[in-house]
Amino acid sequence: MAGKKQAASSKHEFEFFGPHGPGLLVLVLPVVLYALIYACNSQGCLQVWPSISVSGWPAGSQIFTVDALIAYVGWFAALTILHLVLPGKHNQGIVLPNGKRLSYKLNAFTLFVITYGGAVYLGFFTNYLDLGWLYDNYLPLLTASVIFSTLLSVYLYATSFKRGALLSAHGDTGYPHYDFWMGRELNPRIGSFDLKEFCELYPGIIGWALLNLAMMHKQRTHLGYITNSMMLTNAFQLYYVVDALWNEAAILTTMDITSDGFGYMLAFGDLSWVPFGFTTAARYLVDYPQDLSLPTVLLILSVKALGYYIFRGANNQKDTFRRNPEDPAVRHLKTLQTAVALASLSAAGGACPATSTTWGTGSWVLPGACRAACLACLPSSPTSTACTSPPCSSTGRGGTTWPAATSTARTGTSTAAWCPGASYPMCTRVGAWRIIPYLYWGGALAHHTLCALAAEFGPQE
């Protein structure tokens, strides 16, 4: 057994603090979500000065209730039925390692309009639906989501051993706890129902929007009106939700779909972390309402508009490049050829070993744990030229050996020095490597510690 694990360690590149890290993360991440509620709720919020005090659980709350579990399972089941019954577009995914393509039924936006629109009408214009129930039962609903995502992960791990299952290279290491976290099977399905794509967008993302709506409803019940801070929080996050669901087809080229297995990491992230982590701001505003001044509102609107412009432009450009590097919209962009980008693009069905590094749009395609680290090494000029290095070869994240390609790194530094788990050849980069001088080195430890989690969790494109 020890010999097998030694062989697995030498063959695989481990993320999340090594092969044993996920065994701890499975326990830590739910605790983080509970801690957010424990540390700040209607009873008060965590204070660290002049003395440390914690509010504890909200008064009268229960960690688990049968009603909350039934509500959560009913929500998941209702969305599943609607997804299967209602019409939708059918898009082809990228070419898989076995040479096949999967067909995906896409109707997330339709389901969002039905559920969110129905909740707005029944909750705000009639008395048939008490959306405030979601606020009152926020804690047991979180517990229900943790139970559901954990049981789903156990099912996914067990069924991944069936004959003929296409496995993800990341989750087939021989370490059970690591594989349980990463996910062994690449595209687990029940018939034509794709579990991973469905969980990525439907129950968690739409649930996030509905929970925010419930917080707004509860605030109106408490105050008799809705504060502008609550409106802005709902509007900004709703815009992101609508954008993600409207552009559902773009998720088919993301690494979550193309290379990551479906295990606890994605199941918990989609079903618990997103809806209950991202609604913390709206929940806080129920307990501590804030009325913002007009200048503050205008400043916030300006920053958010700029951020969204960069976000959507970068993701559209990235998706276009992955699908067709010769598309007129992206073929004029200067690129860097890197072993890392080659692996990423090839895994996503691309044929060109290059990726756009135009900082003005934030488009920088790198796989997995490298994504967060890249934020510190974007070029200071609009574009950078490719570095020069001897021909080399490297094993991509999906386990495929790619042909010779140039590699991108800081002067005199191997890629392994700034991207955990990578082992690419030495290379000298031509051009500046930082936006703010010395920013990277000051935050190197933080990047190496947090980049994997930051890259994997949360809605991504």
C-alpha positions as a Markdown table, in Angstrom:
| # | Residue | x | y | z |
|---|---|---|---|---|
| 1 | Met | 0.0 | 0.0 | 0.0 |
| 2 | Ala | 2.8 | 2.4 | 0.9 |
| 3 | Gly | 4.5 | 1.5 | -2.4 |
| 4 | Lys | 1.4 | 2.4 | -4.3 |
| 5 | Lys | 1.0 | 5.7 | -2.6 |
| 6 | Gln | 4.7 | 6.5 | -3.2 |
| 7 | Ala | 4.1 | 5.8 | -6.9 |
| 8 | Ala | 1.0 | 8.0 | -6.9 |
| 9 | Ser | 3.0 | 10.9 | -5.3 |
| 10 | Ser | 5.6 | 10.8 | -7.9 |
| 11 | Lys | 3.1 | 10.5 | -10.8 |
| 12 | His | 0.6 | 13.2 | -9.8 |
| 13 | Glu | 0.8 | 16.9 | -9.0 |
| 14 | Phe | -1.1 | 17.5 | -5.8 |
| 15 | Glu | -3.0 | 20.7 | -5.0 |
| 16 | Phe | -4.6 | 21.9 | -1.8 |
| 17 | Phe | -1.5 | 21.4 | 0.5 |
| 18 | Gly | -0.6 | 18.0 | -0.8 |
| 19 | Pro | -2.3 | 14.6 | -0.8 |
| 20 | His | -3.5 | 14.8 | 2.8 |
| 21 | Gly | -4.7 | 18.4 | 2.7 |
| 22 | Pro | -8.2 | 17.7 | 1.4 |
| 23 | Gly | -8.9 | 15.4 | 4.3 |
| 24 | Leu | -8.7 | 18.4 | 6.5 |
| 25 | Leu | -10.5 | 20.8 | 4.1 |
| 26 | Val | -13.6 | 18.5 | 4.0 |
| 27 | Leu | -14.0 | 19.4 | 7.7 |
| 28 | Val | -12.7 | 23.0 | 7.7 |
| 29 | Leu | -14.8 | 24.5 | 5.0 |
| 30 | Pro | -18.2 | 23.7 | 6.5 |
| 31 | Val | -16.9 | 25.1 | 9.8 |
| 32 | Val | -16.0 | 28.4 | 8.0 |
| 33 | Leu | -19.6 | 28.8 | 6.9 |
| 34 | Tyr | -21.0 | 28.0 | 10.4 |
| 35 | Ala | -18.4 | 30.4 | 11.8 |
| 36 | Leu | -19.7 | 33.3 | 9.6 |
| 37 | Ile | -23.1 | 32.8 | 11.3 |
| 38 | Tyr | -21.8 | 32.2 | 14.8 |
| 39 | Ala | -19.6 | 35.3 | 14.6 |
| 40 | Cys | -22.1 | 37.7 | 13.2 |
| 41 | Asn | -25.9 | 37.7 | 13.4 |
| 42 | Ser | -28.8 | 39.5 | 15.0 |
| 43 | Gln | -27.3 | 39.0 | 18.5 |
| 44 | Gly | -24.1 | 40.9 | 17.5 |
| 45 | Cys | -20.9 | 40.6 | 15.6 |
| 46 | Leu | -17.4 | 39.5 | 16.6 |
| 47 | Gln | -15.3 | 42.1 | 18.4 |
| 48 | Val | -11.6 | 41.9 | 18.8 |
| 49 | Trp | -10.9 | 45.2 | 20.5 |
| 50 | Pro | -10.7 | 46.2 | 23.3 |
| 51 | Ser | -11.7 | 42.7 | 24.3 |
| 52 | Ile | -12.7 | 39.6 | 22.3 |
| 53 | Ser | -16.4 | 38.8 | 22.3 |
| 54 | Val | -18.5 | 36.5 | 20.1 |
| 55 | Ser | -22.2 | 36.7 | 19.7 |
| 56 | Gly | -22.9 | 33.0 | 19.4 |
| 57 | Trp | -25.8 | 31.4 | 17.6 |
| 58 | Pro | -28.8 | 33.6 | 16.8 |
| 59 | Ala | -31.5 | 33.5 | 19.5 |
| 60 | Gly | -33.9 | 30.6 | 19.1 |
| 61 | Ser | -32.1 | 29.1 | 16.2 |
| 62 | Gln | -31.6 | 25.4 | 15.6 |
| 63 | Ile | -28.7 | 23.9 | 13.7 |
| 64 | Phe | -30.8 | 21.2 | 12.1 |
| 65 | Thr | -34.5 | 20.8 | 11.4 |
| 66 | Val | -36.4 | 18.3 | 9.4 |
| 67 | Asp | -38.4 | 21.1 | 7.7 |
| 68 | Ala | -35.2 | 22.7 | 6.4 |
| 69 | Leu | -33.9 | 19.4 | 5.1 |
| 70 | Ile | -37.2 | 18.7 | 3.3 |
| 71 | Ala | -37.2 | 22.3 | 1.9 |
| 72 | Tyr | -33.7 | 21.9 | 0.5 |
| 73 | Val | -34.2 | 18.5 | -1.0 |
| 74 | Gly | -37.5 | 19.7 | -2.5 |
| 75 | Trp | -35.7 | 22.7 | -4.0 |
| 76 | Phe | -33.1 | 20.4 | -5.6 |
| 77 | Ala | -35.7 | 18.0 | -6.8 |
| 78 | Ala | -38.0 | 20.7 | -8.2 |
| 79 | Leu | -35.1 | 22.2 | -10.3 |
| 80 | Thr | -34.1 | 18.8 | -11.5 |
| 81 | Ile | -37.7 | 18.1 | -12.8 |
| 82 | Leu | -38.0 | 21.5 | -14.4 |
| 83 | His | -34.6 | 21.1 | -16.1 |
| 84 | Leu | -35.6 | 17.7 | -17.5 |
| 85 | Val | -39.1 | 18.6 | -18.5 |
| 86 | Leu | -38.8 | 22.1 | -19.9 |
| 87 | Pro | -37.2 | 22.7 | -23.3 |
| 88 | Gly | -33.7 | 23.9 | -23.7 |
| 89 | Lys | -30.8 | 24.3 | -26.1 |
| 90 | His | -28.5 | 21.4 | -26.7 |
| 91 | Asn | -24.8 | 22.3 | -27.0 |
| 92 | Gln | -21.8 | 20.1 | -27.5 |
| 93 | Gly | -19.0 | 20.1 | -25.0 |
| 94 | Ile | -15.3 | 20.0 | -25.8 |
| 95 | Val | -13.6 | 16.9 | -27.0 |
| 96 | Leu | -12.9 | 14.6 | -24.0 |
| 97 | Pro | -9.7 | 12.6 | -23.5 |
| 98 | Asn | -11.5 | 9.5 | -24.9 |
| 99 | Gly | -12.2 | 11.5 | -28.2 |
| 100 | Lys | -15.9 | 11.9 | -27.6 |
| 101 | Arg | -18.1 | 14.9 | -27.0 |
| 102 | Leu | -21.0 | 15.1 | -24.6 |
| 103 | Ser | -24.3 | 16.9 | -25.3 |
| 104 | Tyr | -25.6 | 19.3 | -22.6 |
| 105 | Lys | -29.1 | 20.6 | -22.2 |
| 106 | Leu | -29.0 | 24.2 | -21.3 |
| 107 | Asn | -32.1 | 25.9 | -19.8 |
| 108 | Ala | -30.7 | 27.5 | -16.6 |
| 109 | Phe | -31.9 | 31.0 | -17.5 |
| 110 | Thr | -35.5 | 29.7 | -18.1 |
| 111 | Leu | -35.5 | 28.1 | -14.7 |
| 112 | Phe | -34.2 | 31.2 | -13.1 |
| 113 | Val | -37.0 | 33.4 | -14.7 |
| 114 | Ile | -39.6 | 30.9 | -13.4 |
| 115 | Thr | -38.3 | 30.5 | -9.9 |
| 116 | Tyr | -37.0 | 34.0 | -9.2 |
| 117 | Gly | -39.9 | 35.7 | -11.0 |
| 118 | Gly | -42.4 | 33.6 | -9.1 |
| 119 | Ala | -40.7 | 34.4 | -5.8 |
| 120 | Val | -40.8 | 38.1 | -6.5 |
| 121 | Tyr | -44.5 | 38.0 | -7.4 |
| 122 | Leu | -45.6 | 35.7 | -4.6 |
| 123 | Gly | -43.4 | 37.2 | -2.0 |
| 124 | Phe | -43.7 | 40.9 | -2.7 |
| 125 | Phe | -47.0 | 41.4 | -4.4 |
| 126 | Thr | -49.1 | 38.7 | -2.6 |
| 127 | Asn | -49.0 | 37.1 | 0.8 |
| 128 | Tyr | -48.8 | 33.5 | -0.5 |
| 129 | Leu | -45.1 | 33.1 | 0.0 |
| 130 | Asp | -43.2 | 34.2 | 3.2 |
| 131 | Leu | -39.6 | 34.6 | 1.8 |
| 132 | Gly | -38.5 | 35.7 | 5.3 |
| 133 | Trp | -38.7 | 32.0 | 6.3 |
| 134 | Leu | -35.4 | 31.5 | 4.5 |
| 135 | Tyr | -33.8 | 34.1 | 6.8 |
| 136 | Asp | -35.4 | 32.6 | 9.9 |
| 137 | Asn | -34.1 | 29.1 | 8.9 |
| 138 | Tyr | -30.8 | 30.1 | 7.4 |
| 139 | Leu | -28.8 | 28.0 | 9.8 |
| 140 | Pro | -30.7 | 24.7 | 9.4 |
| 141 | Leu | -30.8 | 25.3 | 5.7 |
| 142 | Leu | -27.0 | 25.5 | 5.7 |
| 143 | Thr | -26.9 | 22.3 | 7.6 |
| 144 | Ala | -29.3 | 20.7 | 5.0 |
| 145 | Ser | -27.0 | 21.8 | 2.2 |
| 146 | Val | -23.9 | 20.4 | 3.9 |
| 147 | Ile | -25.7 | 17.0 | 4.5 |
| 148 | Phe | -26.9 | 16.9 | 0.9 |
| 149 | Ser | -23.6 | 17.9 | -0.7 |
| 150 | Thr | -21.7 | 15.3 | 1.5 |
| 151 | Leu | -24.1 | 12.5 | 0.6 |
| 152 | Leu | -23.9 | 13.5 | -3.0 |
| 153 | Ser | -20.1 | 13.3 | -2.8 |
| 154 | Val | -20.2 | 9.9 | -1.3 |
| 155 | Tyr | -22.5 | 8.7 | -4.1 |
| 156 | Leu | -20.2 | 10.3 | -6.7 |
| 157 | Tyr | -17.1 | 8.6 | -5.3 |
| 158 | Ala | -18.8 | 5.2 | -5.0 |
| 159 | Thr | -20.2 | 5.2 | -8.5 |
| 160 | Ser | -16.9 | 6.4 | -10.0 |
| 161 | Phe | -15.6 | 2.8 | -9.7 |
| 162 | Lys | -18.1 | 1.5 | -12.2 |
| 163 | Arg | -16.7 | -0.1 | -15.3 |
| 164 | Gly | -16.1 | 2.3 | -18.2 |
| 165 | Ala | -16.2 | 5.5 | -16.1 |
| 166 | Leu | -14.0 | 8.3 | -17.6 |
| 167 | Leu | -11.8 | 9.5 | -14.8 |
| 168 | Ser | -10.3 | 12.9 | -14.1 |
| 169 | Ala | -6.5 | 12.8 | -13.9 |
| 170 | His | -6.7 | 15.0 | -10.8 |
| 171 | Gly | -8.9 | 12.6 | -8.8 |
| 172 | Asp | -7.4 | 9.3 | -9.7 |
| 173 | Thr | -4.3 | 9.3 | -7.4 |
| 174 | Gly | -4.9 | 6.4 | -5.1 |
| 175 | Tyr | -5.4 | 8.5 | -2.0 |
| 176 | Pro | -9.1 | 8.0 | -1.2 |
| 177 | His | -9.5 | 11.3 | 0.8 |
| 178 | Tyr | -7.8 | 13.3 | -2.0 |
| 179 | Asp | -9.8 | 11.6 | -4.7 |
| 180 | Phe | -13.0 | 12.1 | -2.7 |
| 181 | Trp | -12.3 | 15.8 | -2.6 |
| 182 | Met | -11.2 | 16.3 | -6.2 |
| 183 | Gly | -13.7 | 13.9 | -7.7 |
| 184 | Arg | -12.7 | 10.7 | -9.6 |
| 185 | Glu | -15.2 | 10.7 | -12.4 |
| 186 | Leu | -15.0 | 13.5 | -15.0 |
| 187 | Asn | -18.6 | 13.7 | -16.1 |
| 188 | Pro | -20.9 | 11.7 | -13.9 |
| 189 | Arg | -24.4 | 11.3 | -15.4 |
| 190 | Ile | -27.7 | 9.6 | -14.8 |
| 191 | Gly | -28.8 | 8.9 | -18.3 |
| 192 | Ser | -28.3 | 12.2 | -20.2 |
| 193 | Phe | -28.6 | 14.2 | -17.0 |
| 194 | Asp | -25.2 | 15.7 | -16.3 |
| 195 | Leu | -24.8 | 16.1 | -12.5 |
| 196 | Lys | -21.8 | 18.3 | -12.6 |
| 197 | Glu | -23.0 | 21.0 | -15.0 |
| 198 | Phe | -26.4 | 21.0 | -13.3 |
| 199 | Cys | -25.0 | 21.6 | -9.8 |
| 200 | Glu | -22.5 | 24.2 | -11.1 |
| 201 | Leu | -25.3 | 26.6 | -12.1 |
| 202 | Tyr | -28.8 | 25.6 | -11.1 |
| 203 | Pro | -29.4 | 24.9 | -7.4 |
| 204 | Gly | -26.5 | 27.0 | -6.0 |
| 205 | Ile | -26.4 | 30.0 | -8.3 |
| 206 | Ile | -30.2 | 30.4 | -8.5 |
| 207 | Gly | -30.4 | 29.6 | -4.8 |
| 208 | Trp | -27.9 | 32.4 | -4.1 |
| 209 | Ala | -30.2 | 34.9 | -5.8 |
| 210 | Leu | -33.3 | 33.6 | -4.0 |
| 211 | Leu | -31.6 | 33.8 | -0.6 |
| 212 | Asn | -30.5 | 37.4 | -1.3 |
| 213 | Leu | -34.1 | 38.2 | -2.3 |
| 214 | Ala | -35.3 | 36.6 | 1.0 |
| 215 | Met | -32.9 | 38.9 | 2.9 |
| 216 | Met | -34.4 | 41.9 | 1.1 |
| 217 | His | -37.9 | 40.7 | 2.0 |
| 218 | Lys | -37.0 | 40.3 | 5.6 |
| 219 | Gln | -35.5 | 43.8 | 5.8 |
| 220 | Arg | -38.7 | 45.3 | 4.4 |
| 221 | Thr | -40.7 | 43.4 | 7.0 |
| 222 | His | -38.4 | 44.8 | 9.8 |
| 223 | Leu | -38.1 | 48.4 | 8.6 |
| 224 | Gly | -41.1 | 48.9 | 6.3 |
| 225 | Tyr | -38.8 | 49.8 | 3.5 |
| 226 | Ile | -35.6 | 48.5 | 1.7 |
| 227 | Thr | -32.3 | 50.3 | 2.2 |
| 228 | Asn | -30.2 | 51.4 | -0.8 |
| 229 | Ser | -27.3 | 49.2 | 0.4 |
| 230 | Met | -29.6 | 46.2 | 0.3 |
| 231 | Met | -30.8 | 47.1 | -3.2 |
| 232 | Leu | -27.3 | 47.5 | -4.4 |
| 233 | Thr | -26.2 | 44.2 | -2.9 |
| 234 | Asn | -29.1 | 42.4 | -4.5 |
| 235 | Ala | -28.7 | 44.2 | -7.8 |
| 236 | Phe | -25.0 | 43.6 | -8.2 |
| 237 | Gln | -25.1 | 40.0 | -7.3 |
| 238 | Leu | -28.2 | 39.4 | -9.3 |
| 239 | Tyr | -26.5 | 40.9 | -12.3 |
| 240 | Tyr | -23.7 | 38.4 | -11.9 |
| 241 | Val | -26.2 | 35.5 | -11.5 |
| 242 | Val | -28.2 | 36.6 | -14.6 |
| 243 | Asp | -25.0 | 37.0 | -16.6 |
| 244 | Ala | -23.8 | 33.5 | -15.6 |
| 245 | Leu | -27.1 | 31.8 | -16.4 |
| 246 | Trp | -27.6 | 33.7 | -19.7 |
| 247 | Asn | -24.1 | 32.7 | -20.8 |
| 248 | Glu | -24.5 | 29.1 | -19.6 |
| 249 | Ala | -22.9 | 27.7 | -22.7 |
| 250 | Ala | -19.6 | 29.4 | -21.8 |
| 251 | Ile | -19.2 | 27.1 | -18.7 |
| 252 | Leu | -18.7 | 24.1 | -21.1 |
| 253 | Thr | -15.1 | 25.4 | -21.8 |
| 254 | Thr | -14.2 | 26.0 | -18.1 |
| 255 | Met | -11.8 | 23.7 | -16.2 |
| 256 | Asp | -14.6 | 22.7 | -13.8 |
| 257 | Ile | -16.3 | 21.0 | -16.7 |
| 258 | Thr | -13.4 | 20.0 | -18.9 |
| 259 | Ser | -10.8 | 18.7 | -16.5 |
| 260 | Asp | -12.0 | 18.6 | -12.9 |
| 261 | Gly | -13.7 | 15.6 | -11.6 |
| 262 | Phe | -17.0 | 15.9 | -9.7 |
| 263 | Gly | -16.3 | 15.3 | -6.0 |
| 264 | Tyr | -16.7 | 17.0 | -2.7 |
| 265 | Met | -14.8 | 20.2 | -3.7 |
| 266 | Leu | -17.3 | 21.1 | -6.4 |
| 267 | Ala | -20.4 | 19.6 | -4.8 |
| 268 | Phe | -19.9 | 21.5 | -1.5 |
| 269 | Gly | -18.7 | 24.6 | -3.4 |
| 270 | Asp | -21.7 | 24.6 | -5.7 |
| 271 | Leu | -24.4 | 23.7 | -3.2 |
| 272 | Ser | -23.2 | 25.2 | 0.1 |
| 273 | Trp | -20.3 | 27.6 | -0.3 |
| 274 | Val | -21.9 | 29.7 | -3.1 |
| 275 | Pro | -25.4 | 30.1 | -1.8 |
| 276 | Phe | -24.5 | 30.4 | 1.9 |
| 277 | Gly | -21.1 | 32.1 | 1.7 |
| 278 | Phe | -22.0 | 34.7 | -0.9 |
| 279 | Thr | -25.2 | 35.8 | 0.9 |
| 280 | Thr | -23.3 | 36.9 | 4.0 |
| 281 | Ala | -23.5 | 40.6 | 3.0 |
| 282 | Ala | -27.2 | 40.6 | 2.5 |
| 283 | Arg | -27.8 | 38.7 | 5.7 |
| 284 | Tyr | -25.7 | 41.2 | 7.6 |
| 285 | Leu | -27.8 | 44.1 | 6.1 |
| 286 | Val | -30.9 | 42.5 | 7.5 |
| 287 | Asp | -29.5 | 42.7 | 11.0 |
| 288 | Tyr | -27.5 | 46.0 | 10.5 |
| 289 | Pro | -29.2 | 48.1 | 7.8 |
| 290 | Gln | -27.1 | 50.8 | 6.2 |
| 291 | Asp | -28.4 | 53.8 | 4.3 |
| 292 | Leu | -25.7 | 55.2 | 1.9 |
| 293 | Ser | -25.2 | 58.7 | 0.8 |
| 294 | Leu | -25.7 | 59.7 | -2.9 |
| 295 | Pro | -21.9 | 60.2 | -3.5 |
| 296 | Thr | -21.2 | 56.8 | -2.0 |
| 297 | Val | -23.8 | 55.2 | -4.2 |
| 298 | Leu | -22.4 | 56.9 | -7.3 |
| 299 | Leu | -18.8 | 55.8 | -6.4 |
| 300 | Ile | -19.9 | 52.2 | -5.9 |
| 301 | Leu | -21.8 | 52.2 | -9.2 |
| 302 | Ser | -18.7 | 53.5 | -11.0 |
| 303 | Val | -16.4 | 50.9 | -9.6 |
| 304 | Lys | -18.8 | 48.0 | -10.2 |
| 305 | Ala | -19.4 | 49.1 | -13.8 |
| 306 | Leu | -15.7 | 49.1 | -14.5 |
| 307 | Gly | -15.2 | 45.8 | -12.8 |
| 308 | Tyr | -18.0 | 44.2 | -14.7 |
| 309 | Tyr | -16.8 | 45.5 | -18.0 |
| 310 | Ile | -13.4 | 43.9 | -17.4 |
| 311 | Phe | -14.9 | 40.7 | -16.0 |
| 312 | Arg | -17.3 | 40.1 | -18.9 |
| 313 | Gly | -14.9 | 41.3 | -21.6 |
| 314 | Ala | -12.2 | 39.0 | -20.2 |
| 315 | Asn | -14.4 | 35.9 | -20.0 |
| 316 | Asn | -15.9 | 36.5 | -23.5 |
| 317 | Gln | -12.4 | 36.9 | -24.9 |
| 318 | Lys | -11.2 | 33.8 | -23.1 |
| 319 | Asp | -14.1 | 31.7 | -24.2 |
| 320 | Thr | -13.7 | 32.8 | -27.8 |
| 321 | Phe | -10.0 | 32.0 | -27.8 |
| 322 | Arg | -10.6 | 28.6 | -26.3 |
| 323 | Arg | -13.1 | 27.7 | -29.0 |
| 324 | Asn | -11.3 | 29.2 | -32.0 |
| 325 | Pro | -7.9 | 30.9 | -31.6 |
| 326 | Glu | -8.2 | 32.1 | -35.2 |
| 327 | Asp | -11.5 | 33.9 | -34.6 |
| 328 | Pro | -11.3 | 37.5 | -36.0 |
| 329 | Ala | -12.2 | 38.9 | -32.6 |
| 330 | Val | -9.1 | 37.4 | -30.9 |
| 331 | Arg | -6.5 | 36.5 | -33.6 |
| 332 | His | -4.9 | 39.9 | -33.6 |
| 333 | Leu | -4.0 | 39.6 | -29.9 |
| 334 | Lys | -0.4 | 39.0 | -29.0 |
| 335 | Thr | 0.2 | 35.8 | -27.2 |
| 336 | Leu | 2.7 | 34.0 | -25.0 |
| 337 | Gln | 3.3 | 30.3 | -25.7 |
| 338 | Thr | 3.6 | 28.5 | -22.4 |
| 339 | Ala | 3.6 | 24.9 | -21.4 |
| 340 | Val | 0.9 | 25.7 | -18.8 |
| 341 | Ala | -1.3 | 27.5 | -21.2 |
| 342 | Leu | -0.9 | 24.8 | -23.8 |
| 343 | Ala | -2.1 | 22.2 | -21.3 |
| 344 | Ser | -5.1 | 24.4 | -20.4 |
| 345 | Leu | -6.2 | 25.2 | -23.9 |
| 346 | Ser | -5.7 | 21.7 | -25.2 |
| 347 | Ala | -7.7 | 20.3 | -22.3 |
| 348 | Ala | -10.4 | 22.7 | -23.3 |
| 349 | Gly | -10.4 | 21.6 | -26.9 |
| 350 | Gly | -8.1 | 24.3 | -28.3 |
| 351 | Ala | -5.5 | 23.5 | -30.9 |
| 352 | Cys | -3.1 | 26.4 | -30.4 |
| 353 | Pro | -0.4 | 26.4 | -27.7 |
| 354 | Ala | -0.9 | 30.1 | -26.8 |
| 355 | Thr | -3.1 | 32.3 | -24.8 |
| 356 | Ser | -4.0 | 36.0 | -24.7 |
| 357 | Thr | -2.2 | 38.0 | -22.0 |
| 358 | Thr | -3.8 | 41.4 | -22.6 |
| 359 | Trp | -3.9 | 42.9 | -19.2 |
| 360 | Gly | -6.5 | 45.6 | -20.1 |
| 361 | Thr | -9.2 | 42.9 | -20.4 |
| 362 | Gly | -7.8 | 40.7 | -17.7 |
| 363 | Ser | -7.6 | 37.7 | -20.0 |
| 364 | Trp | -5.0 | 35.2 | -18.7 |
| 365 | Val | -5.7 | 31.5 | -19.2 |
| 366 | Leu | -3.9 | 29.2 | -16.8 |
| 367 | Pro | -5.2 | 26.0 | -15.2 |
| 368 | Gly | -6.4 | 25.3 | -11.7 |
| 369 | Ala | -4.3 | 26.4 | -8.8 |
| 370 | Cys | -2.3 | 28.9 | -10.9 |
| 371 | Arg | -5.2 | 31.2 | -11.6 |
| 372 | Ala | -5.0 | 33.2 | -8.4 |
| 373 | Ala | -1.2 | 33.3 | -8.5 |
| 374 | Cys | -1.4 | 34.9 | -11.9 |
| 375 | Leu | -3.0 | 38.0 | -10.6 |
| 376 | Ala | 0.4 | 39.0 | -9.2 |
| 377 | Cys | 2.4 | 38.4 | -12.3 |
| 378 | Leu | 0.3 | 40.1 | -15.0 |
| 379 | Pro | 2.4 | 42.4 | -17.2 |
| 380 | Ser | 2.5 | 46.1 | -16.5 |
| 381 | Ser | 2.3 | 46.9 | -20.3 |
| 382 | Pro | -0.8 | 46.1 | -22.3 |
| 383 | Thr | 0.9 | 43.1 | -23.9 |
| 384 | Ser | 4.1 | 41.1 | -23.5 |
| 385 | Thr | 6.2 | 39.2 | -25.9 |
| 386 | Ala | 7.0 | 35.6 | -25.6 |
| 387 | Cys | 10.1 | 34.6 | -23.7 |
| 388 | Thr | 12.9 | 32.7 | -25.3 |
| 389 | Ser | 14.0 | 29.3 | -24.0 |
| 390 | Pro | 15.3 | 26.0 | -25.4 |
| 391 | Pro | 12.7 | 23.6 | -26.7 |
| 392 | Cys | 11.1 | 21.7 | -23.9 |
| 393 | Ser | 8.3 | 19.3 | -23.0 |
| 394 | Ser | 6.0 | 19.0 | -20.1 |
| 395 | Thr | 3.3 | 16.9 | -18.7 |
| 396 | Gly | 0.0 | 18.8 | -18.6 |
| 397 | Arg | -2.5 | 18.8 | -15.8 |
| 398 | Gly | -4.6 | 16.3 | -17.5 |
| 399 | Gly | -1.8 | 13.8 | -17.6 |
| 400 | Thr | -0.9 | 14.3 | -21.3 |
| 401 | Thr | 2.6 | 15.0 | -22.5 |
| 402 | Trp | 2.6 | 18.1 | -24.7 |
| 403 | Pro | 5.2 | 18.9 | -27.4 |
| 404 | Ala | 8.0 | 21.4 | -27.0 |
| 405 | Ala | 6.8 | 24.9 | -26.2 |
| 406 | Thr | 8.1 | 28.1 | -24.7 |
| 407 | Ser | 7.5 | 28.7 | -21.0 |
| 408 | Thr | 6.6 | 31.9 | -19.2 |
| 409 | Ala | 8.2 | 32.8 | -15.9 |
| 410 | Arg | 10.1 | 35.6 | -14.1 |
| 411 | Thr | 13.6 | 36.2 | -15.0 |
| 412 | Gly | 15.8 | 33.3 | -13.9 |
| 413 | Thr | 12.9 | 31.5 | -12.2 |
| 414 | Ser | 11.2 | 28.3 | -13.0 |
| 415 | Thr | 7.4 | 28.2 | -13.3 |
| 416 | Ala | 7.4 | 25.8 | -10.3 |
| 417 | Ala | 8.6 | 28.7 | -8.1 |
| 418 | Trp | 5.3 | 30.6 | -8.5 |
| 419 | Cys | 2.7 | 28.0 | -9.4 |
| 420 | Pro | 2.5 | 25.2 | -6.8 |
| 421 | Gly | 2.7 | 21.7 | -8.3 |
| 422 | Ala | 4.1 | 22.8 | -11.6 |
| 423 | Ser | 7.5 | 21.7 | -12.9 |
| 424 | Tyr | 8.2 | 23.5 | -16.1 |
| 425 | Pro | 11.6 | 24.4 | -17.6 |
| 426 | Met | 13.7 | 27.5 | -16.8 |
| 427 | Cys | 12.8 | 30.5 | -19.0 |
| 428 | Thr | 13.6 | 34.2 | -19.1 |
| 429 | Arg | 10.6 | 36.4 | -19.8 |
| 430 | Val | 10.8 | 39.4 | -22.1 |
| 431 | Gly | 9.1 | 42.4 | -20.6 |
| 432 | Ala | 7.9 | 43.6 | -17.3 |
| 433 | Trp | 6.2 | 41.1 | -14.9 |
| 434 | Arg | 4.5 | 43.1 | -12.3 |
| 435 | Ile | 1.8 | 45.8 | -12.1 |
| 436 | Ile | 3.0 | 47.2 | -8.8 |
| 437 | Pro | 6.8 | 46.8 | -8.2 |
| 438 | Tyr | 7.6 | 44.1 | -5.7 |
| 439 | Leu | 4.0 | 43.3 | -5.1 |
| 440 | Tyr | 4.4 | 39.6 | -5.9 |
| 441 | Trp | 7.3 | 38.9 | -3.5 |
| 442 | Gly | 5.5 | 40.5 | -0.6 |
| 443 | Gly | 2.5 | 38.3 | -1.1 |
| 444 | Ala | 4.2 | 35.1 | -2.3 |
| 445 | Leu | 3.4 | 33.1 | 0.8 |
| 446 | Ala | -0.2 | 34.1 | 0.7 |
| 447 | His | -0.5 | 33.1 | -2.9 |
| 448 | His | 1.0 | 29.7 | -2.3 |
| 449 | Thr | -1.3 | 29.1 | 0.6 |
| 450 | Leu | -4.6 | 30.4 | -0.8 |
| 451 | Cys | -4.3 | 30.2 | -4.6 |
| 452 | Ala | -5.8 | 26.8 | -4.9 |
| 453 | Leu | -8.9 | 27.6 | -2.9 |
| 454 | Ala | -9.4 | 30.9 | -4.6 |
| 455 | Ala | -9.2 | 29.4 | -8.0 |
| 456 | Glu | -11.5 | 26.5 | -7.4 |
| 457 | Phe | -14.4 | 28.1 | -5.4 |
| 458 | Gly | -17.1 | 30.3 | -6.5 |
| 459 | Pro | -18.7 | 30.9 | -9.9 |
| 460 | Gln | -16.1 | 30.8 | -12.5 |
| 461 | Glu | -15.8 | 31.3 | -16.2 |
